[in-house]
Amino acid sequence: ERMRIIDEAVEPGVLALTWRSHAIAGFTRTVSEAINEAHCVLGAAKATVKDLAALTEGWAARGLFACRMPLPCDADTFEESFASAVAERCVAVEQGGRRAVQLTAATRQVLGIPRGAPSWRSYQLHLDGILARGLIAAITTALQELLCVIDPTGDPARPLLEVSLVLRPPHLVFVPSLSEDDIGGTARGPSLAGWVDSWIARITGIAQRVARLDWPAADFAGDVAQDAKVRALAESIRTRVADNRMALRAFASSYAAYQELWMFGEEPRMADALSPHAREQSSAQTEQGPTSSEEETILSLDMGDQRALAWSERELSRLRRLAEEVATLRGGATIGWLRIDACPARQALLTLVTKWL
């Protein structure tokens, strides 16, 4: 529109006027006024674009995963910190969205363009593009941070969360569970995979906090969902979590090798190993204390009882060796973004074995 006004003002000088014409002064004044008005309009439009660009750059200036606590921590503690960080980011984005509306309204007043004018709609679409790019940049930055945090090839000295390996007969499980379909997993709260999916959803959900300038009833969720980089980062994060889950299960397999201890226990074997007479003898010694040497006790038994006692001694030797093996199991490890505490499972296995010793 402003260019049309300038063209109309310049046209007499192109078609009829010369520098010696009496109307040249009015012509130059008219052209100068048209150019100055266009310059002011263009300056206002450019200033709004510049302000919006600066505003959206601030959304990605500080990461969501900035360390706010000692690491590693449990999932609930980190979730509380993460929720607070997301809430702060949403507030900042919402404030930016309201500021964008104010800037746009002020610019329209300067331009003097009706809301429904095609040129104004085109300008709004251009501003929406700036907001969309700013939101996508902020979201991809946060997703890239998350990917670095959970990457199993990352710094093993900086795990994010703690998980425990515990024995819940008949299952050996991680707490929190690794995925929703883990057998014997924790009954309450989401799994680690569920936490990660929730983090991704809330990061991308930031785009819902800003209304579009051309259509205030809509947001930028669609723009984010269609962005190739956002989709690729989310997929990479889920892939790394799955890889990490396989590594944790491989760690747990060293404990699963002793599954027979908690599935069947040692009671049947020890019941067979001890004869009734030997159990009575053991009970009597417990109540009255030792009254003779082990050699005298063995001599007082009949041949069947001696065989039973020899069998029980072999079983006790086996259990001692088993207890030594269990005691050498790793009590913990750092795998990717997780630190494993396996002491609860190891202690449970030792309790199952040593109660017979």
Backbone hydrogen bonds in HBPLUS format (Angstrom, degrees):
<---DONOR---> <-ACCEPTOR-->    atom                        ^
c    i                          cat <-CA-CA->   ^        H-A-AA   ^      H-
h    n   atom  resd res      DA  || num        DHA   H-A  angle D-A-AA Bond
n    s   type  num  typ     dist DA aas  dist angle  dist       angle   num
A0005-ILE N   A0001-GLU O   3.06 MM   4  6.44 153.2  2.13 147.4 154.0     1
A0006-ILE N   A0002-ARG O   2.97 MM   4  6.27 157.7  2.02 147.3 153.3     2
A0007-ASP N   A0003-MET O   2.88 MM   4  6.08 156.8  1.93 144.4 151.0     3
A0008-GLU N   A0004-ARG O   2.96 MM   4  6.23 157.6  2.01 148.5 154.0     4
A0009-ALA N   A0005-ILE O   2.94 MM   4  6.21 151.0  2.03 144.6 153.0     5
A0010-VAL N   A0006-ILE O   2.89 MM   4  6.09 151.1  1.98 150.8 158.5     6
A0011-GLU N   A0007-ASP O   2.93 MM   4  5.94 139.9  2.10 145.4 155.4     7
A0013-GLY N   A0010-VAL O   3.00 MM   3  5.55 125.0  2.31 115.8 129.3     8
A0014-VAL N   A0010-VAL O   3.27 MM   4  6.58 137.5  2.47 145.5 157.0     9
A0014-VAL N   A0011-GLU O   2.98 MM   3  5.08 131.2  2.22 101.0 114.9    10
A0015-LEU N   A0011-GLU O   2.97 MM   4  6.17 157.3  2.02 160.8 166.8    11
A0016-ALA N   A0012-PRO O   2.88 MM   4  5.46 160.5  1.91 142.2 148.9    12
A0017-LEU N   A0012-PRO O   2.96 MM   5  6.01 170.0  1.97 148.3 151.5    13
A0021-SER N   A0018-THR O   3.06 MM   3  5.31 164.7  2.08 111.0 115.9    14
A0024-ILE N   A0021-SER O   3.30 MM   3  5.50 161.2  2.34 110.5 112.0    15
A0027-PHE N   A0023-ALA O   2.98 MM   4  6.19 151.9  2.06 148.8 157.7    16
A0028-THR N   A0024-ILE O   2.96 MM   4  6.17 165.4  1.98 152.1 154.3    17
A0029-ARG N   A0025-ALA O   3.00 MM   4  6.21 156.9  2.06 146.9 153.9    18
A0030-THR N   A0026-GLY O   2.89 MM   4  6.06 160.7  1.92 147.0 152.0    19
A0031-VAL N   A0027-PHE O   2.92 MM   4  6.16 165.0  1.94 154.8 159.0    20
A0032-SER N   A0028-THR O   2.88 MM   4  5.98 158.7  1.93 144.8 151.2    21
A0033-GLU N   A0029-ARG O   2.95 MM   4  6.17 160.8  1.99 149.9 154.9    22
A0034-ALA N   A0030-THR O   3.01 MM   4  6.25 157.5  2.06 146.4 152.6    23
A0035-ILE N   A0031-VAL O   2.89 MM   4  6.13 157.0  1.94 150.2 156.8    24
A0036-ASN N   A0032-SER O   2.81 MM   4  6.00 161.0  1.84 152.2 157.7    25
A0037-GLU N   A0033-GLU O   2.92 MM   4  6.07 160.0  1.96 146.7 152.2    26
A0038-ALA N   A0034-ALA O   2.98 MM   4  6.16 155.6  2.04 141.2 148.2    27
A0039-HIS N   A0035-ILE O   2.78 MM   4  6.01 150.5  1.87 146.4 155.5    28
A0040-CYS N   A0036-ASN O   2.92 MM   4  6.21 157.4  1.97 149.6 154.7    29
A0041-VAL N   A0037-GLU O   2.97 MM   4  6.22 161.8  2.01 149.0 154.1    30
A0042-LEU N   A0038-ALA O   2.77 MM   4  5.94 167.0  1.79 151.2 155.5    31
A0043-GLY N   A0039-HIS O   2.76 MM   4  5.86 152.1  1.83 144.1 152.8    32
A0044-ALA N   A0040-CYS O   2.90 MM   4  6.14 155.8  1.96 146.7 152.3    33
A0045-ALA N   A0041-VAL O   2.97 MM   4  6.27 162.0  2.00 152.3 157.3    34
A0046-LYS N   A0042-LEU O   2.87 MM   4  6.04 160.5  1.91 149.6 155.2    35
A0047-ALA N   A0043-GLY O   2.83 MM   4  5.94 151.9  1.91 144.6 152.9    36
A0048-THR N   A0044-ALA O   3.09 MM   4  6.30 154.9  2.15 145.8 151.3    37
A0049-VAL N   A0045-ALA O   3.16 MM   4  6.44 159.0  2.20 144.5 150.1    38
A0050-LYS N   A0046-LYS O   2.87 MM   4  6.12 160.7  1.90 151.2 156.6    39
A0051-ASP N   A0047-ALA O   2.84 MM   4  6.03 160.3  1.88 149.7 155.1    40
A0052-LEU N   A0048-THR O   2.93 MM   4  6.10 161.9  1.96 150.8 155.4    41
A0053-ALA N   A0049-VAL O   3.00 MM   4  6.17 157.4  2.05 147.5 153.8    42
A0054-ALA N   A0050-LYS O   3.03 MM   4  6.27 160.0  2.07 150.0 154.8    43
A0055-LEU N   A0051-ASP O   2.90 MM   4  6.07 153.5  1.97 145.1 153.2    44
A0056-THR N   A0052-LEU O   2.96 MM   4  6.17 163.5  1.99 153.6 156.3    45
A0057-GLU N   A0053-ALA O   3.13 MM   4  6.28 145.3  2.25 141.9 151.0    46
A0058-GLY N   A0055-LEU O   3.24 MM   3  5.56 134.5  2.46 101.5 112.4    47
A0059-TRP N   A0056-THR O   3.13 MM   3  5.38 146.8  2.24 103.5 112.8    48
A0060-ALA N   A0057-GLU O   3.38 MM   3  5.94 147.6  2.50 110.5 117.0    49
A0061-ALA N   A0058-GLY O   3.28 MM   3  4.94 163.6  2.31  98.3 102.9    50
A0073-CYS N   A0160-LEU O   3.08 MM  87  6.53 153.2  2.15 139.8 141.1    51
A0162-GLU N   A0073-CYS O   2.90 MM  89  5.65 134.0  2.11 133.8 137.5    52
A0078-PHE N   A0074-ASP O   3.10 MM   4  6.43 167.3  2.12 159.1 162.6    53
A0079-GLU N   A0075-ALA O   2.86 MM   4  5.94 156.2  1.91 146.9 154.4    54
A0080-GLU N   A0076-ASP O   3.05 MM   4  6.27 152.1  2.13 143.5 149.7    55
A0081-SER N   A0077-THR O   3.20 MM   4  6.54 158.0  2.25 147.3 152.5    56
A0082-PHE N   A0078-PHE O   2.77 MM   4  5.99 165.2  1.79 159.0 163.7    57
A0083-ALA N   A0079-GLU O   2.83 MM   4  5.92 163.3  1.86 149.6 154.2    58
A0084-SER N   A0080-GLU O   3.16 MM   4  6.31 152.0  2.24 139.1 146.3    59
A0085-ALA N   A0081-SER O   2.98 MM   4  6.30 154.8  2.05 148.4 155.4    60
A0086-VAL N   A0082-PHE O   2.87 MM   4  6.15 162.0  1.90 157.5 162.0    61
A0087-ALA N   A0083-ALA O   2.94 MM   4  6.08 157.0  2.00 143.8 150.4    62
A0088-GLU N   A0084-SER O   3.01 MM   4  6.25 155.9  2.06 146.4 152.4    63
A0089-ARG N   A0085-ALA O   2.98 MM   4  6.24 158.4  2.02 147.3 153.4    64
A0090-CYS N   A0086-VAL O   2.82 MM   4  6.06 155.8  1.88 151.5 158.4    65
A0091-VAL N   A0087-ALA O   2.99 MM   4  6.25 154.1  2.06 146.1 152.6    66
A0092-ALA N   A0088-GLU O   3.01 MM   4  6.32 161.4  2.05 149.8 154.6    67
A0093-VAL N   A0089-ARG O   2.89 MM   4  6.13 157.4  1.94 150.2 156.5    68
A0094-GLU N   A0090-CYS O   2.84 MM   4  5.99 160.9  1.87 149.4 154.9    69
A0095-GLN N   A0091-VAL O   2.92 MM   4  6.12 160.9  1.95 150.9 156.1    70
A0096-GLY N   A0092-ALA O   2.95 MM   4  6.17 151.2  2.03 140.6 149.1    71
A0097-GLY N   A0093-VAL O   2.83 MM   4  6.14 149.3  1.93 147.7 156.5    72
A0098-ARG N   A0094-GLU O   2.98 MM   4  6.31 156.5  2.03 150.5 156.0    73
A0099-ARG N   A0095-GLN O   2.91 MM   4  6.14 153.2  1.98 145.7 153.8    74
A0100-ALA N   A0096-GLY O   2.90 MM   4  6.12 149.1  1.99 145.1 153.3    75
A0101-VAL N   A0097-GLY O   3.13 MM   4  6.45 149.6  2.22 142.9 150.2    76
A0102-GLN N   A0098-ARG O   3.06 MM   4  6.40 156.4  2.11 147.4 153.4    77
A0103-LEU N   A0099-ARG O   2.91 MM   4  6.18 163.8  1.94 154.2 158.3    78
A0104-THR N   A0100-ALA O   2.96 MM   4  6.06 157.0  2.02 144.3 150.9    79
A0105-ALA N   A0101-VAL O   2.93 MM   4  6.12 158.1  1.98 147.4 153.3    80
A0106-ALA N   A0102-GLN O   2.98 MM   4  6.20 162.0  2.01 150.8 155.5    81
A0107-THR N   A0103-LEU O   2.93 MM   4  6.12 152.9  2.01 144.2 152.0    82
A0108-ARG N   A0104-THR O   2.95 MM   4  6.21 153.2  2.02 147.7 154.5    83
A0109-GLN N   A0105-ALA O   3.12 MM   4  6.42 150.0  2.22 144.5 152.1    84
A0110-VAL N   A0106-ALA O   3.14 MM   4  6.46 154.2  2.21 144.6 151.1    85
A0111-LEU N   A0107-THR O   2.89 MM   4  6.15 159.1  1.94 151.4 157.5    86
A0112-GLY N   A0108-ARG O   2.73 MM   4  5.77 140.4  1.88 140.8 152.1    87
A0117-ALA N   A0114-PRO O   3.18 MM   3  5.41 165.4  2.20 110.6 115.0    88
A0120-TRP N   A0117-ALA O   3.05 MM   3  5.25 121.3  2.40 102.5 116.9    89
A0121-ARG N   A0117-ALA O   3.03 MM   4  6.38 157.7  2.08 156.2 163.0    90
A0122-SER N   A0118-PRO O   2.94 MM   4  6.19 153.1  2.01 147.7 154.9    91
A0123-TYR N   A0119-SER O   3.06 MM   4  6.30 150.1  2.15 139.0 147.0    92
A0124-GLN N   A0120-TRP O   2.91 MM   4  6.21 156.4  1.97 150.0 156.4    93
A0125-LEU N   A0121-ARG O   2.98 MM   4  6.22 155.3  2.04 146.2 152.6    94
A0126-HIS N   A0122-SER O   3.04 MM   4  6.32 148.0  2.15 141.4 150.0    95
A0127-LEU N   A0123-TYR O   3.00 MM   4  6.37 155.8  2.05 149.7 155.8    96
A0128-ASP N   A0124-GLN O   2.78 MM   4  6.08 153.9  1.85 150.3 158.4    97
A0129-GLY N   A0125-LEU O   2.96 MM   4  6.21 145.3  2.09 140.5 149.3    98
A0130-ILE N   A0126-HIS O   3.26 MM   4  6.68 143.7  2.40 140.3 149.1    99
A0130-ILE N   A0127-LEU O   3.06 MM   3  5.09 121.1  2.42  95.3 109.8   100
A0131-LEU N   A0127-LEU O   3.04 MM   4  6.43 161.2  2.07 153.3 157.7   101
A0132-ALA N   A0128-ASP O   2.81 MM   4  6.02 162.1  1.84 153.1 158.4   102
A0133-ARG N   A0129-GLY O   2.97 MM   4  6.11 161.1  2.01 144.1 149.0   103
A0134-GLY N   A0130-ILE O   2.95 MM   4  6.16 153.4  2.02 146.7 154.4   104
A0135-LEU N   A0131-LEU O   2.91 MM   4  6.17 160.1  1.95 153.0 157.9   105
A0136-ILE N   A0132-ALA O   2.91 MM   4  6.10 165.2  1.93 152.7 157.1   106
A0137-ALA N   A0133-ARG O   2.91 MM   4  6.02 153.8  1.98 142.2 149.5   107
A0138-ALA N   A0134-GLY O   3.00 MM   4  6.24 159.6  2.04 146.9 152.1   108
A0139-ILE N   A0135-LEU O   2.90 MM   4  6.10 160.9  1.94 152.9 158.4   109
A0140-THR N   A0136-ILE O   2.84 MM   4  5.94 164.2  1.86 150.9 155.5   110
A0141-THR N   A0137-ALA O   3.00 MM   4  6.07 151.1  2.09 142.3 150.3   111
A0142-ALA N   A0138-ALA O   3.13 MM   4  6.38 158.2  2.18 143.3 148.5   112
A0143-LEU N   A0139-ILE O   2.89 MM   4  6.14 159.9  1.93 151.3 157.4   113
A0144-GLN N   A0140-THR O   2.83 MM   4  5.92 151.6  1.91 142.7 150.5   114
A0145-GLU N   A0141-THR O   3.00 MM   4  6.26 151.8  2.08 143.8 151.3   115
A0146-LEU N   A0142-ALA O   2.97 MM   4  6.28 159.5  2.01 147.8 153.1   116
A0147-LEU N   A0143-LEU O   2.88 MM   4  6.13 155.8  1.94 147.5 154.1   117
A0148-CYS N   A0144-GLN O   3.01 MM   4  6.26 155.9  2.07 146.9 152.7   118
A0149-VAL N   A0145-GLU O   2.98 MM   4  6.26 146.8  2.09 146.9 156.8   119
A0150-ILE N   A0146-LEU O   3.06 MM   4  6.32 159.0  2.11 155.4 159.0   120
A0151-ASP N   A0147-LEU O   3.00 MM   4  5.76 114.0  2.45 140.5 153.9   121
A0154-GLY N   A0151-ASP O   2.87 MM   3  5.29 159.4  1.91 123.4 125.4   122
A0158-ARG N   A0155-ASP O   3.22 MM   3  5.69 163.8  2.24 117.6 119.7   123
A0160-LEU N   A0337-TRP O   2.81 MM 177  5.15 147.0  1.92 116.7 124.9   124
A0161-LEU N   A0337-TRP O   3.16 MM 176  6.59 161.6  2.20 162.3 163.9   125
A0339-ARG N   A0161-LEU O   2.87 MM 178  6.28 156.4  1.93 156.9 164.9   126
A0163-VAL N   A0339-ARG O   2.96 MM 176  6.24 161.2  1.99 159.1 160.7   127
A0341-ASP N   A0163-VAL O   2.83 MM 178  6.18 154.7  1.89 155.9 164.4   128
A0164-SER N   A0175-VAL O   2.98 MM  11  5.17 167.3  1.99 140.1 143.6   129
A0175-VAL N   A0164-SER O   2.79 MM  11  5.17 148.8  1.89 147.5 156.9   130
A0165-LEU N   A0341-ASP O   2.92 MM 176  6.12 161.6  1.96 141.4 142.5   131
A0345-ALA N   A0165-LEU O   3.07 MM 180  5.73 122.8  2.41 164.4 151.3   132
A0166-VAL N   A0173-VAL O   2.87 MM   7  5.59 163.8  1.90 171.8 173.1   133
A0173-VAL N   A0166-VAL O   2.96 MM   7  5.59 154.1  2.03 164.5 168.7   134
A0168-ARG N   A0171-HIS O   2.74 MM   3  5.09 155.5  1.80 163.7 170.3   135
A0171-HIS N   A0168-ARG O   2.68 MM   3  5.09 164.8  1.71 121.7 121.0   136
A0192-LEU N   A0177-SER O   2.85 MM  15  6.30 158.7  1.90 159.4 164.7   137
A0193-ALA N   A0178-LEU O   3.13 MM  15  6.15 146.5  2.25 132.9 142.4   138
A0182-ASP N   A0179-SER O   3.20 MM   3  5.57 166.3  2.22 115.5 116.8   139
A0185-GLY N   A0182-ASP O   3.38 MM   3  5.39 150.9  2.47 123.5 118.4   140
A0195-TRP N   A0191-SER O   2.81 MM   4  6.20 148.4  1.91 147.9 156.7   141
A0196-VAL N   A0192-LEU O   3.01 MM   4  6.32 166.1  2.03 153.8 155.8   142
A0197-ASP N   A0193-ALA O   2.98 MM   4  6.22 162.6  2.01 149.0 153.8   143
A0198-SER N   A0194-GLY O   2.94 MM   4  6.09 152.1  2.02 142.9 151.0   144
A0199-TRP N   A0195-TRP O   2.85 MM   4  6.23 150.9  1.94 151.5 160.3   145
A0200-ILE N   A0196-VAL O   2.96 MM   4  6.26 163.0  1.99 154.9 158.7   146
A0201-ALA N   A0197-ASP O   2.95 MM   4  6.15 162.5  1.98 147.6 152.6   147
A0202-ARG N   A0198-SER O   2.96 MM   4  6.14 157.3  2.01 149.0 154.7   148
A0203-ILE N   A0199-TRP O   2.94 MM   4  6.09 149.7  2.03 147.0 155.3   149
A0204-THR N   A0200-ILE O   2.99 MM   4  6.22 174.1  2.00 157.3 158.3   150
A0205-GLY N   A0201-ALA O   2.83 MM   4  5.82 133.2  2.05 133.0 147.0   151
A0206-ILE N   A0203-ILE O   3.26 MM   3  5.71 163.6  2.29 109.2 114.1   152
A0207-ALA N   A0204-THR O   3.26 MM   3  6.13 161.0  2.30 120.1 123.3   153
A0208-GLN N   A0205-GLY O   2.96 MM   3  5.49 159.8  2.01 114.7 121.2   154
A0209-ARG N   A0206-ILE O   3.03 MM   3  5.59 166.1  2.05 119.2 122.9   155
A0220-PHE N   A0207-ALA O   3.38 MM  13  5.21 154.4  2.45 146.9 140.2   156
A0212-ARG N   A0218-ALA O   2.97 MM   6  5.79 159.8  2.01 141.4 143.6   157
A0218-ALA N   A0215-TRP O   2.93 MM   3  5.76 170.7  1.94 133.9 137.1   158
A0224-VAL N   A0220-PHE O   3.15 MM   4  6.48 159.1  2.19 154.4 159.4   159
A0225-ALA N   A0221-ALA O   2.88 MM   4  6.09 163.1  1.91 152.8 157.9   160
A0226-GLN N   A0222-GLY O   3.07 MM   4  6.16 142.7  2.21 143.7 152.0   161
A0227-ASP N   A0224-VAL O   3.12 MM   3  5.21 154.0  2.19 103.5 111.6   162
A0231-ARG N   A0227-ASP O   3.14 MM   4  6.41 165.6  2.17 153.4 157.2   163
A0232-ALA N   A0228-ALA O   2.93 MM   4  6.10 158.1  1.98 146.9 153.3   164
A0233-LEU N   A0229-LYS O   2.95 MM   4  6.09 159.9  1.99 149.4 154.2   165
A0234-ALA N   A0230-VAL O   3.04 MM   4  6.23 165.7  2.06 152.2 156.0   166
A0235-GLU N   A0231-ARG O   3.02 MM   4  6.19 159.0  2.07 147.9 153.6   167
A0236-SER N   A0232-ALA O   2.93 MM   4  6.11 154.2  1.99 145.2 152.5   168
A0237-ILE N   A0233-LEU O   2.92 MM   4  6.15 156.2  1.98 151.7 157.7   169
A0238-ARG N   A0234-ALA O   3.13 MM   4  6.40 164.9  2.16 148.8 152.0   170
A0239-THR N   A0235-GLU O   2.97 MM   4  6.15 152.7  2.04 145.9 154.0   171
A0240-ARG N   A0236-SER O   2.93 MM   4  6.14 160.6  1.97 150.6 155.1   172
A0241-VAL N   A0237-ILE O   2.97 MM   4  6.22 156.7  2.03 150.4 157.1   173
A0242-ALA N   A0238-ARG O   3.02 MM   4  6.23 155.2  2.09 143.3 149.6   174
A0243-ASP N   A0239-THR O   2.94 MM   4  6.25 156.3  2.00 149.3 155.9   175
A0244-ASN N   A0240-ARG O   2.88 MM   4  6.06 159.0  1.92 149.7 155.5   176
A0245-ARG N   A0241-VAL O   2.87 MM   4  6.09 147.7  1.98 143.4 152.7   177
A0246-MET N   A0242-ALA O   3.14 MM   4  6.45 149.1  2.24 145.2 152.1   178
A0247-ALA N   A0243-ASP O   3.16 MM   4  6.53 150.3  2.26 144.1 152.0   179
A0248-LEU N   A0244-ASN O   3.01 MM   4  6.35 151.9  2.09 149.6 156.9   180
A0249-ARG N   A0245-ARG O   3.06 MM   4  6.31 156.4  2.12 146.6 152.7   181
A0250-ALA N   A0246-MET O   2.99 MM   4  6.23 144.5  2.12 141.3 151.1   182
A0251-PHE N   A0247-ALA O   3.09 MM   4  6.41 147.8  2.20 140.9 148.9   183
A0252-ALA N   A0248-LEU O   2.99 MM   4  6.34 155.3  2.05 147.4 154.0   184
A0253-SER N   A0249-ARG O   3.08 MM   4  6.25 125.7  2.39 135.8 148.9   185
A0253-SER N   A0250-ALA O   3.24 MM   3  5.16 139.4  2.42  93.3 104.6   186
A0254-SER N   A0251-PHE O   3.38 MM   3  6.19 156.5  2.44 118.0 121.6   187
A0255-TYR N   A0252-ALA O   2.99 MM   3  5.40 136.5  2.18 108.6 120.2   188
A0256-ALA N   A0252-ALA O   2.95 MM   4  6.27 152.9  2.03 148.0 156.8   189
A0257-ALA N   A0253-SER O   3.12 MM   4  6.26 127.5  2.40 139.1 148.9   190
A0258-TYR N   A0255-TYR O   3.03 MM   3  5.80 167.6  2.04 122.0 125.9   191
A0259-GLN N   A0256-ALA O   3.01 MM   3  5.05 143.3  2.15 120.8 117.3   192
A0261-LEU N   A0258-TYR O   2.97 MM   3  5.77 152.1  2.05 121.9 128.8   193
A0262-TRP N   A0259-GLN O   3.19 MM   3  5.78 125.9  2.50 110.7 121.3   194
A0263-MET N   A0259-GLN O   2.95 MM   4  6.04 146.8  2.07 155.5 166.0   195
A0264-PHE N   A0260-GLU O   3.09 MM   4  5.60 163.9  2.11 132.8 137.5   196
A0265-GLY N   A0260-GLU O   3.27 MM   5  6.60 142.5  2.42 146.7 155.5   197
A0265-GLY N   A0261-LEU O   3.04 MM   4  4.59 118.6  2.43 101.4 117.9   198
A0270-MET N   A0266-GLU O   2.94 MM   4  6.06 167.6  1.95 162.7 166.6   199
A0271-ALA N   A0267-GLU O   2.81 MM   4  5.87 150.4  1.90 151.4 160.0   200
A0272-ASP N   A0268-PRO O   3.06 MM   4  6.25 153.0  2.14 143.9 150.2   201
A0273-ALA N   A0269-ARG O   2.93 MM   4  6.11 143.1  2.07 138.8 150.1   202
A0274-LEU N   A0270-MET O   3.08 MM   4  6.17 150.4  2.17 147.4 151.2   203
A0279-ARG N   A0275-SER O   2.97 MM   4  6.22 155.0  2.03 154.9 161.7   204
A0280-GLU N   A0276-PRO O   2.94 MM   4  6.21 155.0  2.00 148.9 155.8   205
A0281-GLN N   A0277-HIS O   2.86 MM   4  6.11 158.9  1.90 148.6 154.7   206
A0282-SER N   A0278-ALA O   2.87 MM   4  6.06 158.1  1.92 144.2 150.3   207
A0283-SER N   A0279-ARG O   2.88 MM   4  6.10 153.8  1.95 144.2 151.4   208
A0284-ALA N   A0280-GLU O   2.84 MM   4  6.09 157.4  1.89 152.1 158.3   209
A0285-GLN N   A0281-GLN O   2.99 MM   4  6.22 158.1  2.04 150.0 155.5   210
A0286-THR N   A0282-SER O   3.06 MM   4  6.28 143.8  2.20 139.4 149.2   211
A0287-GLU N   A0283-SER O   3.07 MM   4  6.38 151.4  2.16 147.6 154.3   212
A0288-GLN N   A0284-ALA O   2.85 MM   4  5.93 173.1  1.85 160.5 162.5   213
A0289-GLY N   A0285-GLN O   2.82 MM   4  4.74 136.1  2.01 121.1 130.9   214
A0297-THR N   A0293-SER O   3.16 MM   4  6.49 154.8  2.23 149.2 156.4   215
A0298-ILE N   A0294-GLU O   3.05 MM   4  6.31 158.7  2.10 151.7 156.4   216
A0299-LEU N   A0295-GLU O   3.08 MM   4  6.30 157.7  2.13 145.2 151.2   217
A0300-SER N   A0296-GLU O   3.11 MM   4  6.30 137.4  2.30 139.4 149.9   218
A0300-SER N   A0297-THR O   3.16 MM   3  5.19 129.2  2.43  94.3 107.5   219
A0301-LEU N   A0298-ILE O   3.16 MM   3  5.40 155.1  2.22 105.5 113.1   220
A0306-GLN N   A0302-ASP O   2.98 MM   4  6.29 150.4  2.07 152.2 161.6   221
A0307-ARG N   A0303-MET O   3.05 MM   4  6.37 154.1  2.12 148.8 154.8   222
A0308-ALA N   A0304-GLY O   3.00 MM   4  6.28 156.6  2.06 145.6 152.3   223
A0309-LEU N   A0305-ASP O   2.83 MM   4  6.03 156.7  1.88 148.0 154.5   224
A0310-ALA N   A0306-GLN O   2.89 MM   4  6.08 156.8  1.94 146.5 153.1   225
A0311-TRP N   A0307-ARG O   2.90 MM   4  6.14 154.8  1.97 146.3 153.1   226
A0312-SER N   A0308-ALA O   2.88 MM   4  6.16 156.3  1.94 146.6 153.3   227
A0313-GLU N   A0309-LEU O   2.89 MM   4  6.16 149.3  1.98 146.3 154.8   228
A0314-ARG N   A0310-ALA O   3.03 MM   4  6.35 153.1  2.11 145.6 152.4   229
A0315-GLU N   A0311-TRP O   2.96 MM   4  6.31 152.1  2.04 147.3 155.3   230
A0316-LEU N   A0312-SER O   2.84 MM   4  6.11 152.6  1.91 146.0 153.9   231
A0317-SER N   A0313-GLU O   2.91 MM   4  6.14 154.4  1.97 147.1 154.0   232
A0318-ARG N   A0314-ARG O   2.93 MM   4  6.19 152.1  2.01 141.9 149.9   233
A0319-LEU N   A0315-GLU O   2.85 MM   4  6.15 154.9  1.91 147.4 154.3   234
A0320-ARG N   A0316-LEU O   2.87 MM   4  6.13 150.9  1.95 146.0 154.1   235
A0321-ARG N   A0317-SER O   3.02 MM   4  6.31 161.9  2.05 150.0 154.0   236
A0322-LEU N   A0318-ARG O   2.85 MM   4  6.11 152.6  1.92 145.2 154.1   237
A0323-ALA N   A0319-LEU O   2.77 MM   4  6.00 154.1  1.83 148.9 155.3   238
A0324-GLU N   A0320-ARG O   2.97 MM   4  6.27 152.1  2.05 146.3 153.9   239
A0325-GLU N   A0321-ARG O   2.98 MM   4  6.31 151.3  2.07 146.3 153.9   240
A0326-VAL N   A0322-LEU O   2.94 MM   4  6.23 164.4  1.97 154.3 157.8   241
A0327-ALA N   A0323-ALA O   2.94 MM   4  6.07 154.0  2.00 144.6 152.0   242
A0328-THR N   A0325-GLU O   3.08 MM   3  5.31 138.7  2.26 100.6 112.2   243
A0329-LEU N   A0326-VAL O   3.07 MM   3  5.35 160.6  2.11 108.9 115.1   244
A0342-ALA N   A0331-GLY O   2.79 MM  11  4.70 144.8  1.92 124.1 129.8   245
A0333-ALA N   A0340-ILE O   3.18 MM   7  5.20 145.1  2.31 128.4 135.7   246
A0340-ILE N   A0333-ALA O   2.67 MM   7  5.20 169.7  1.68 172.9 172.6   247
A0335-ILE N   A0338-LEU O   2.86 MM   3  5.42 152.2  1.94 164.1 171.3   248
A0338-LEU N   A0335-ILE O   3.08 MM   3  5.42 166.2  2.10 127.4 130.5   249
A0346-ARG N   A0342-ALA O   3.03 MM   4  6.29 165.4  2.06 158.8 163.5   250
A0347-GLN N   A0343-CYS O   2.85 MM   4  5.93 164.6  1.87 156.9 160.4   251
A0348-ALA N   A0344-PRO O   3.07 MM   4  6.19 151.2  2.16 139.5 147.2   252
A0349-LEU N   A0345-ALA O   3.05 MM   4  6.31 155.8  2.11 149.1 154.9   253
A0350-LEU N   A0346-ARG O   2.97 MM   4  6.23 160.8  2.01 150.1 155.5   254
A0351-THR N   A0347-GLN O   2.95 MM   4  6.13 152.2  2.03 144.5 151.8   255
A0352-LEU N   A0348-ALA O   3.09 MM   4  6.38 152.7  2.17 143.1 149.9   256
A0353-VAL N   A0349-LEU O   3.11 MM   4  6.41 147.8  2.21 147.0 155.6   257
A0354-THR N   A0350-LEU O   2.80 MM   4  5.83 174.7  1.80 160.5 161.9   258
A0356-TRP N   A0353-VAL O   3.42 MM   3  6.37 172.0  2.42 122.1 124.4   259
A0357-LEU N   A0354-THR O   3.01 MM   3  5.00 158.1  2.06 104.9 112.1   260
